[in-house]
Amino acid sequence: MRLIRYITAITLSAIAVVSCKKIESLPARPHIEFRSFAVFDTTDILANTCKGGRLNFYFEDGDGDLGLDPPVFENDDTVNLFFTLYRKTGSIFTEVPENDLLNPSDYRIPYMERTGQNKILKGIISVTFLYLFYDPDDTDTLRYEFYIKDRGQHISDTASTSEIPLSDNGLYL
């Protein structure tokens, strides 16, 4: 009987020590890292052939306030993922003008929230682009710079993709 009490006490003590993990702490400013960009052939909603691209990036938000509620008022923030597109001409990348047909609009990351004491958000965000006006005879090589903004108005660092040749399907790291 004494042995059973002793084993039970040791087991409960071990469980208590293991379950008391320190809460991880990260800065309130979001952090992002480019992971990959995939280029592929696809079709749009009208069954037209076009090029597609999928950006994957890692994010961390220390205070867990990433993503936006649906807008209620006209002046509410409607986007929180911002892109700048660069096109390669010769060996130099230059920023494209706003009216460039391949220039993406900014995106909206949906509302995210964690319950419990640890509010840190981490994960991979995937964004799909459709290049509806891509000319297959072009040898466009692109690069994106992007950043995110959380509900506390903290702006992440800026991340950049690798060179992306739209004419070649594949995964670019």
C-alpha positions in Angstrom: 0.0 0.0 0.0 2.8 2.3 0.9 4.5 1.6 -2.4 1.4 2.5 -4.4 1.1 5.8 -2.6 4.8 6.5 -3.2 4.4 5.7 -7.0 1.2 7.8 -7.2 3.0 10.8 -5.5 6.0 10.6 -7.9 3.7 10.3 -10.9 1.6 13.3 -9.9 4.7 15.3 -9.2 6.1 14.5 -12.6 2.9 15.4 -14.4 2.8 18.8 -12.5 6.4 19.6 -13.5 5.8 18.7 -17.1 2.5 20.7 -17.4 4.0 23.9 -16.0 5.6 25.1 -19.3 6.6 28.7 -19.5 4.3 30.8 -21.8 6.2 31.6 -25.0 6.7 35.3 -25.6 7.1 37.1 -29.0 7.1 40.7 -30.0 3.7 42.4 -30.9 5.1 43.3 -34.3 4.3 40.5 -36.8 7.2 38.6 -38.4 7.0 37.0 -41.9 9.3 34.8 -44.0 8.9 33.8 -47.6 8.7 30.0 -48.1 7.8 29.3 -51.7 6.0 30.4 -54.8 4.5 27.8 -57.2 3.6 28.6 -60.9 1.1 26.4 -62.6 -1.5 26.3 -65.5 -5.1 26.7 -64.5 -8.5 28.0 -65.6 -10.5 31.0 -64.3 -14.2 30.8 -63.3 -15.2 31.2 -67.0 -13.0 28.2 -68.0 -10.4 30.4 -69.7 -6.8 29.1 -69.6 -4.5 31.2 -67.5 -1.4 31.1 -65.3 -1.7 30.8 -61.6 0.7 31.4 -58.8 0.6 30.4 -55.1 2.7 32.3 -52.5 3.3 30.5 -49.2 4.8 32.4 -46.3 5.3 31.8 -42.6 4.0 34.3 -40.0 4.3 34.9 -36.3 2.2 37.4 -34.3 3.1 37.8 -30.6 -0.1 39.4 -29.4 -2.4 37.3 -31.6 -4.2 40.2 -33.3 -3.8 39.2 -37.0 -6.6 39.4 -39.5 -9.5 41.7 -39.9 -13.2 41.5 -39.1 -15.5 42.1 -42.1 -15.8 45.9 -42.7 -18.7 47.6 -41.1 -18.1 51.2 -42.1 -16.8 52.7 -45.4 -13.5 53.8 -43.9 -12.7 50.5 -42.1 -9.5 48.7 -43.1 -10.3 46.2 -45.8 -6.8 44.9 -46.5 -3.9 43.8 -44.4 -1.5 42.0 -46.8 0.3 44.4 -49.1 2.2 43.6 -52.3 4.7 45.4 -54.5 5.4 43.7 -57.9 8.8 44.0 -59.7 9.4 42.9 -63.2 12.8 41.9 -64.5 14.0 43.9 -67.5 17.5 42.7 -68.7 19.1 42.0 -65.3 17.4 44.7 -63.3 14.1 44.4 -61.4 11.9 47.5 -61.5 8.7 48.3 -59.7 5.7 48.0 -62.1 3.2 50.9 -62.3 -0.2 50.5 -60.6 -2.0 50.0 -63.9 0.2 47.0 -64.9 -2.1 44.1 -65.8 -0.1 41.6 -63.6 0.0 43.9 -60.6 -1.9 42.2 -57.8 -4.4 43.9 -55.5 -3.7 43.8 -51.8 -5.4 41.0 -49.8 -7.4 40.6 -46.7 -6.2 38.0 -44.1 -9.3 36.9 -42.2 -9.8 37.4 -38.5 -7.7 35.0 -36.3 -7.8 34.6 -32.5 -6.4 32.1 -30.0 -8.1 31.3 -26.8 -6.2 30.7 -23.6 -3.2 32.4 -22.0 -0.8 32.1 -25.0 -2.1 34.4 -27.7 0.8 33.8 -30.1 -0.3 33.0 -33.7 2.0 31.1 -36.0 1.4 29.4 -39.3 1.6 29.4 -43.1 -0.5 31.7 -45.2 -1.1 30.7 -48.8 -2.3 33.3 -51.4 -3.3 32.3 -54.9 -2.8 34.7 -57.9 -4.4 34.4 -61.3 -2.6 36.0 -64.2 -5.6 36.5 -66.5 -3.7 38.7 -69.0 -0.5 36.7 -69.1 0.9 36.4 -72.6 2.4 32.9 -73.1 4.9 34.3 -75.5 6.3 36.7 -72.9 9.2 35.6 -70.7 8.2 37.6 -67.7 10.2 37.2 -64.6 8.7 38.7 -61.5 9.5 39.2 -57.9 7.1 40.3 -55.1 7.8 42.2 -51.9 5.1 41.9 -49.3 4.2 42.8 -45.7 1.3 42.4 -43.3 -0.4 44.7 -40.8 -2.2 43.4 -37.7 -5.2 44.9 -35.9 -2.9 46.9 -33.5 -1.5 48.6 -36.6 1.9 46.9 -36.1 3.6 46.4 -39.5 5.7 43.4 -40.2 9.1 43.4 -41.8 9.1 43.2 -45.6 9.7 39.8 -47.2 10.7 39.2 -50.8 10.1 36.2 -53.1 12.8 34.6 -55.2 12.8 35.3 -59.0 9.6 33.8 -60.5 9.7 33.0 -64.3 6.0 32.9 -65.2 6.8 31.0 -68.4 8.1 28.0 -66.4 5.8 26.0 -64.2 7.4 24.9 -61.0 8.2 25.6 -57.3 10.5 28.5 -56.5 12.1 28.7 -53.1 
